[in-house]
Amino acid sequence: MTRLILCRHAEAGRAEQAAALAIKFDGTAIAAVYTSPLERAADTARALAARHNLRLVEVGDLREIDFGEARGLTFEELPQDLRTALLQHPTEVRFPGGETYSELQRRVTNALDEVVDAHPGATVAVVSHAGAIRAALAAWLRMADDAAFRLDQRPAAVNVVDWFDGTPFVRLVNGTEPEVGSPAARRRRTMRA
C-alpha cells in the first residue's frame, strides 16, 4: 500500500498554519514531500519538508487551474458572460488564455499517479491547491464533474488516499485535526491537549 497525504496549502502569510500542518505528521514516516511551485503551496511544503528533513520536490502539474487572462481578477471583475458560465457550468468553462476543469483534472491526476508510482509502499506528502485537490478526489471517486465543488478544502486541510494495486481508496477528506499521523503520534497529541 502507498499512502498519499494530499494537503491544501496554508493561507498566504500564515507561517504558523503551515508549521501546525507539519507538526500533524510527527511520528509519520514520510518518504518524500512534493509541492506545486506556486508560492503559497511551496511555503507550506517547505515547513513540512524541513520538519521531516526531506528535500522538497516541485512539480509544475500540481499547480492550481490556469486562469489565463482572468488571473488576479475578482469574480465581479470578470466579464458578465464568463461569470454566468462559471455559475451555470463551471466545469465546462475555458478561462481565456487558460485551461478547463477537465484539463486541470487530467494534469493533476497524471502528476499524482507518477508520485504514487515513484514510492511503492511508502507514505508521501503533497501540497497543492483546493481546485487541484478537488479535481483529483473527484476523479478517484468517479464523481460527476460538477460534484467536485461540493468537496470542501479548507486552508491546511489534509486528505488521505491509500493505493492498493493501483486503486485509490479515499480515507480522509478535508481533515484539519491531527488524525492523520501514526497512532502513537495521535496518543501523544491527545495526552498533551
LUMRO-188573 format. One record per residue (C-alpha): residue number from 1; x, y, z. Coordinates in pm, 1 decimal, padded with zeros to 6 digits. Example, Ala and Ser with C-alpha at 12.3 -4.5 7.8 and 13.67 -1.06 7.14 Angstrom:
BEGIN
  resi        xx        yy        zz
     1   01230.0  -00450.0   00780.0
     2   01367.0  -00106.0   00714.0
END
This chain:
BEGIN
  resi        xx        yy        zz
     1   00000.0   00000.0   00000.0
     2   00116.7   00351.7  -00082.6
     3  -00030.5   00635.9   00121.9
     4  -00075.7   00977.4  -00034.9
     5  -00123.4   01262.5   00211.7
     6  -00266.5   01539.8  -00003.2
     7  -00264.4   01879.2   00171.0
     8  -00408.9   02212.1   00073.2
     9  -00163.7   02493.8   00132.2
    10  -00191.6   02721.3   00435.7
    11  -00329.5   03070.9   00391.8
    12  -00072.9   03306.4   00238.3
    13   00143.2   03466.1   00504.9
    14   00026.2   03225.4   00777.7
    15   00354.4   03057.4   00871.6
    16   00203.0   02931.7   01197.3
    17  -00066.9   02749.1   00999.2
    18   00198.6   02581.7   00781.6
    19   00400.1   02489.0   01092.6
    20   00091.3   02340.5   01260.0
    21   00024.1   02131.8   00949.9
    22   00381.8   01999.9   00955.1
    23   00351.8   01904.3   01323.4
    24   00046.7   01688.8   01245.9
    25   00278.1   01438.7   01081.1
    26   00521.1   01392.0   01369.6
    27   00565.7   01018.4   01410.0
    28   00467.0   00950.6   01048.2
    29   00743.2   00815.2   00825.0
    30   00714.3   01037.8   00518.3
    31   00932.0   00928.2   00226.3
    32   00901.7   01247.0   00018.4
    33   00734.3   01587.2   00003.2
    34   00607.4   01721.3  -00330.3
    35   00456.8   02061.8  -00398.7
    36   00305.5   02289.6  -00654.4
    37   00559.4   02558.7  -00745.3
    38   00314.9   02837.8  -00657.7
    39   00443.7   03031.8  -00356.8
    40   00158.6   02962.4  -00112.7
    41   00192.8   02586.3  -00165.6
    42   00573.5   02584.1  -00171.1
    43   00589.6   02784.5   00154.4
    44   00362.8   02531.9   00325.1
    45   00554.4   02236.6   00183.1
    46   00889.3   02382.4   00294.8
    47   00770.6   02373.1   00657.1
    48   00667.8   02008.3   00618.7
    49   00986.3   01904.1   00438.1
    50   01210.1   02084.1   00688.3
    51   01038.5   01925.2   00987.0
    52   01097.8   01579.0   00836.8
    53   01447.0   01651.3   00699.7
    54   01339.0   01592.3   00341.2
    55   01422.4   01764.6   00015.4
    56   01124.9   01942.7  -00137.7
    57   01029.0   01837.2  -00491.7
    58   00838.9   02091.1  -00705.4
    59   00605.7   01955.8  -00973.2
    60   00455.1   02212.5  -01209.7
    61   00149.1   01999.6  -01284.5
    62   00035.4   02020.6  -00919.7
    63  -00049.4   02391.9  -00958.3
    64  -00399.7   02539.4  -00947.1
    65  -00612.1   02579.1  -01260.7
    66  -00465.5   02824.2  -01511.9
    67  -00697.3   03124.8  -01502.6
    68  -00520.3   03277.1  -01804.5
    69  -00628.0   03637.6  -01862.2
    70  -00857.9   03618.4  -01558.1
    71  -00563.9   03563.6  -01317.6
    72  -00580.9   03811.1  -01030.8
    73  -00933.7   03930.5  -01109.7
    74  -01217.1   03907.1  -00861.2
    75  -01537.3   03733.6  -00967.2
    76  -01705.8   04073.6  -01000.9
    77  -01429.4   04193.8  -01235.7
    78  -01484.2   03906.3  -01481.5
    79  -01686.1   03970.8  -01797.7
    80  -02057.7   03900.0  -01743.6
    81  -02064.3   03606.6  -01989.8
    82  -01776.9   03436.2  -01805.9
    83  -01943.0   03491.3  -01466.2
    84  -02267.2   03342.9  -01597.2
    85  -02087.6   03040.7  -01744.0
    86  -01898.7   02983.3  -01417.9
    87  -02222.3   02987.3  -01220.8
    88  -02414.1   02762.6  -01460.8
    89  -02148.0   02521.3  -01591.7
    90  -01821.1   02574.1  -01401.3
    91  -01652.8   02258.6  -01527.2
    92  -01714.3   02347.2  -01892.6
    93  -01555.4   02693.8  -01885.1
    94  -01225.3   02762.7  -02053.6
    95  -01064.2   03066.0  -01898.2
    96  -00943.3   03299.5  -02177.5
    97  -00580.9   03201.9  -02233.9
    98  -00614.4   02940.3  -01959.3
    99  -00749.8   02590.8  -01915.4
   100  -01067.0   02395.7  -01844.5
   101  -01156.8   02187.5  -01540.7
   102  -01105.0   01863.2  -01735.7
   103  -00755.4   01975.8  -01838.0
   104  -00678.0   02057.6  -01473.0
   105  -00810.4   01719.2  -01361.4
   106  -00611.0   01525.7  -01621.0
   107  -00290.5   01720.6  -01545.3
   108  -00314.8   01680.7  -01167.7
   109  -00417.4   01314.3  -01161.9
   110  -00136.4   01224.4  -01404.0
   111   00114.9   01404.0  -01180.2
   112  -00018.4   01233.5  -00866.8
   113  -00015.1   00893.0  -01038.6
   114   00356.5   00948.0  -01108.6
   115   00421.1   01044.0  -00746.0
   116   00243.6   00731.1  -00619.5
   117   00423.6   00508.7  -00872.5
   118   00761.3   00650.9  -00763.8
   119   00708.0   00548.6  -00398.9
   120   00557.1   00198.3  -00377.3
   121   00475.8   00101.6  -00020.7
   122   00566.8   00442.3   00122.7
   123   00384.9   00745.4   00261.6
   124   00421.6   01059.8   00052.4
   125   00302.3   01414.5   00124.9
   126   00186.4   01650.1  -00149.7
   127   00094.3   02016.5  -00103.4
   128  -00133.9   02162.2  -00367.5
   129  -00444.7   02379.0  -00412.6
   130  -00817.8   02346.2  -00347.4
   131  -00918.9   02314.1  -00712.9
   132  -00643.8   02065.3  -00793.4
   133  -00724.2   01851.6  -00488.6
   134  -01099.0   01857.3  -00558.0
   135  -01036.2   01753.4  -00918.3
   136  -00816.0   01459.6  -00814.0
   137  -01055.1   01338.5  -00543.0
   138  -01349.9   01364.6  -00782.0
   139  -01162.8   01160.3  -01043.3
   140  -01066.8   00888.8  -00794.4
   141  -01420.9   00874.4  -00653.1
   142  -01569.1   00882.1  -01005.1
   143  -01787.0   01177.8  -00914.4
   144  -01966.4   01388.7  -01171.1
   145  -01752.8   01690.6  -01261.2
   146  -01983.1   01947.1  -01102.8
   147  -01995.1   01746.7  -00777.8
   148  -01626.9   01826.5  -00717.6
   149  -01730.3   02171.8  -00598.6
   150  -01913.0   02006.4  -00307.5
   151  -01581.6   01887.0  -00163.5
   152  -01465.5   02143.2   00090.7
   153  -01092.4   02212.2   00110.9
   154  -01004.5   02449.6   00392.9
   155  -00657.7   02604.4   00417.6
   156  -00407.9   02349.3   00554.4
   157  -00665.8   02069.4   00521.8
   158  -00546.5   01711.2   00482.5
   159  -00675.8   01434.6   00256.9
   160  -00551.8   01076.9   00284.1
   161  -00567.2   00832.9  -00005.8
   162  -00430.5   00478.8   00013.6
   163  -00338.0   00299.7  -00307.6
   164  -00381.0  -00076.7  -00334.8
   165  -00259.4  -00228.9  -00662.4
   166  -00321.0   00096.8  -00848.4
   167  -00665.2   00156.9  -00698.8
   168  -00718.2   00462.8  -00477.3
   169  -00910.0   00427.4  -00150.8
   170  -01002.8   00767.9  -00004.3
   171  -00970.9   00753.5   00374.6
   172  -00998.7   01119.1   00477.0
   173  -01125.6   01436.2   00308.2
   174  -01069.2   01792.5   00432.7
   175  -00929.4   01684.1   00769.3
   176  -00798.9   01953.9   00997.9
   177  -00749.6   01756.0   01317.8
   178  -00436.3   01555.3   01395.5
   179  -00598.2   01223.3   01298.6
   180  -00358.4   01175.6   01008.0
   181  -00042.8   01081.8   01199.8
   182   00058.2   00746.7   01337.7
   183  -00144.9   00603.3   01629.7
   184   00143.4   00678.1   01868.7
   185   00161.3   01039.7   01749.7
   186  -00215.6   01075.5   01792.7
   187  -00191.0   00942.6   02151.1
   188   00092.0   01185.1   02233.8
   189  -00106.2   01481.5   02098.7
   190  -00418.8   01371.9   02285.6
   191  -00231.0   01345.9   02613.8
   192  -00087.5   01697.1   02566.8
   193  -00429.3   01851.5   02496.6
END
